[in-house]
């Protein structure tokens, strides 16, 4: 046993609980020792989960064997029937921890499970990178290219718009009101989006040039990959990497999060899950247009 494993082994071997029977505690010690947790805190979490599972198993007359209690269907039965006194967040943690123990303790009986990687937000551009892209846009050979390419950067980094949201935007969808500049987005997630102040002039210039026509789509708003066409024409000869509209949106998200103090709020509240943020927002009254412009311009 290595020195790093000794504190974990001590926690596991010394585990006792007044809330579960001795047989349930013994089962927990055995399976957690087999799961080889990497820290004492992790060991305690797994001991809690497996001892409660074993206590439920005793209450329904199940055999105290890992292949019985850690079987997915039995775990689901425990989570549905035996956790009435637990909070939903605790139940989710129990499910995760029991699955982790089962993966380590039970023998593999089939091909490995497919694991879908979580999609992460792309890295935002730095202010210097945005300036370089805008200078490159302003150096395009025609007024149409200058207007479209600069507006693409401005609506991405200044309003978070990408892909299909840009196809249906006309010059008349750009509105100066409520103390700022708003872009009307159509489609499945129709909304009004304020443009950050430092990007507004590029959007205004493009809107004036387009009039009642489309900013990017010509005469065909159903065209696919509009942004790819615009960027392909811009990047025929340049040392800059090809513009990534996903990173433009990430730039807007990071800028707005910083200006609204989101990081400070989440750190102070101990909130790490976006679902909880959605739950919090659901309790609030929708902001007025003027309030939204004041915060996000």
C-alpha positions, -999 to 999 in steps of 0.1 A, spaced: 0 0 0 15 34 -10 16 63 14 -11 81 -6 -35 51 -2 -31 48 36 -54 77 45 -81 63 22 -77 28 36 -80 42 72 -112 60 64 -127 29 47 -117 4 74 -129 27 102 -163 34 87 -192 30 110 -227 45 109 -254 47 134 -280 51 106 -275 18 89 -271 -18 101 -236 -33 107 -241 -56 77 -248 -26 54 -217 -8 67 -196 -39 61 -209 -42 25 -200 -5 20 -165 -10 33 -159 -40 10 -171 -24 -22 -155 10 -16 -122 -6 -9 -125 -24 -42 -134 9 -60 -100 24 -48 -111 60 -43 -83 86 -47 -89 107 -16 -105 104 19 -133 128 9 -141 107 -21 -141 75 0 -166 91 25 -189 100 -4 -188 64 -18 -193 49 17 -224 70 22 -239 60 -11 -231 23 -9 -242 20 28 -276 35 20 -280 12 -10 -271 -18 12 -296 -6 39 -323 -5 13 -312 -40 1 -316 -54 36 -351 -38 40 -363 -57 8 -345 -90 15 -319 -87 -12 -286 -106 -11 -256 -86 2 -235 -91 -29 -221 -64 -53 -235 -81 -84 -270 -79 -69 -271 -45 -52 -250 -26 -77 -269 -40 -107 -284 -10 -126 -320 -20 -122 -316 -25 -84 -299 9 -81 -328 25 -100 -352 7 -77 -334 21 -47 -333 57 -61 -370 56 -69 -383 39 -37 -356 42 -10 -347 79 -12 -379 96 -2 -361 116 26 -333 129 3 -331 161 -17 -331 158 -55 -295 170 -56 -285 142 -31 -303 116 -53 -284 127 -83 -251 125 -64 -261 90 -52 -267 78 -88 -234 92 -100 -214 77 -71 -231 42 -73 -224 41 -110 -188 49 -104 -185 21 -78 -202 -4 -101 -178 5 -129 -149 -3 -107 -162 -33 -88 -184 -53 -111 -168 -74 -139 -173 -61 -175 -200 -82 -192 -201 -66 -226 -185 -39 -247 -176 -6 -230 -204 19 -228 -204 48 -252 -195 80 -235 -206 113 -251 -182 140 -244 -197 172 -230 -195 200 -256 -176 229 -241 -180 266 -250 -153 276 -275 -125 299 -263 -134 337 -268 -112 360 -288 -90 385 -271 -96 422 -277 -64 423 -298 -77 395 -320 -110 412 -325 -92 444 -335 -71 425 -360 -102 409 -376 -120 442 -378 -89 459 -394 -88 430 -419 -125 435 -426 -121 472 -433 -93 464 -457 -115 444 -480 -116 456 -517 -153 465 -520 -177 484 -499 -201 454 -498 -174 431 -485 -163 457 -459 -198 461 -447 -207 425 -445 -175 412 -430 -174 439 -403 -210 434 -395 -204 396 -392 -178 403 -365 -199 429 -348 -231 408 -346 -210 378 -334 -188 394 -308 -213 423 -301 -246 404 -300 -238 367 -299 -255 359 -332 -244 330 -354 -255 307 -382 -291 306 -391 -299 336 -369 -280 358 -393 -297 347 -425 -330 364 -420 -318 398 -406 -326 427 -428 -314 463 -425 -348 472 -412 -344 448 -383 -318 471 -368 -334 496 -344 -319 526 -325 -341 530 -294 -342 526 -256 -308 542 -254 -290 516 -276 -290 496 -307 -312 465 -310 -312 437 -336 -344 418 -341 -338 381 -345 -364 359 -362 -370 322 -361 -373 296 -334 -357 318 -308 -371 352 -318 -359 380 -296 -344 415 -295 -307 416 -288 -288 448 -278 -255 453 -296 -225 462 -274 -215 498 -278 -181 493 -294 -196 473 -323 -227 495 -330 -212 516 -358 -204 486 -379 -239 472 -376 -254 506 -384 -233 511 -415 -242 476 -428 -279 482 -421 -279 515 -440 -262 498 -469 -287 469 -469 -319 490 -465 -349 466 -465 -327 438 -480 -309 411 -461 -276 418 -444 -259 386 -455 -283 364 -476 -287 385 -508 -321 376 -522 -323 341 -507 -328 340 -469 -330 302 -470 -294 299 -481 -273 277 -460 -238 284 -447 -241 321 -453 -213 330 -428 -190 304 -445 -195 322 -478 -186 356 -462 -156 344 -444 -143 323 -473 -141 355 -494 -124 374 -467 -97 348 -460 -83 342 -495 -50 358 -485 -43 367 -449 -20 356 -420 -50 355 -397 -67 323 -389 -101 319 -405 -128 335 -385 -148 312 -362 -183 324 -355 -186 301 -325 -157 319 -309 -173 352 -317 -204 341 -298 -182 330 -269 -165 364 -270 -199 380 -265 -209 356 -238 -177 362 -219 -180 400 -222 -216 401 -210 -208 377 -181 -179 400 -171 -199 432 -173 -229 418 -154 -207 404 -126 -218 368 -133 -186 352 -121 -187 371 -88 -224 362 -82 -218 325 -89 -187 324 -67 -206 341 -38 -237 320 -42 -218 287 -47 -236 280 -79 -218 259 -105 -247 245 -126 -264 264 -154 -296 246 -147 -297 264 -113 -292 297 -130 -322 289 -152 -343 281 -121 -333 314 -105 -342 334 -136 -376 317 -138 -385 334 -105 -376 369 -118 -398 393 -137 -387 398 -173 -366 429 -177 -378 458 -198 -362 466 -231 -346 497 -216 -332 477 -187 -318 450 -211 -301 477 -232 -286 494 -202 -270 462 -190 -260 447 -223 -248 476 -244 
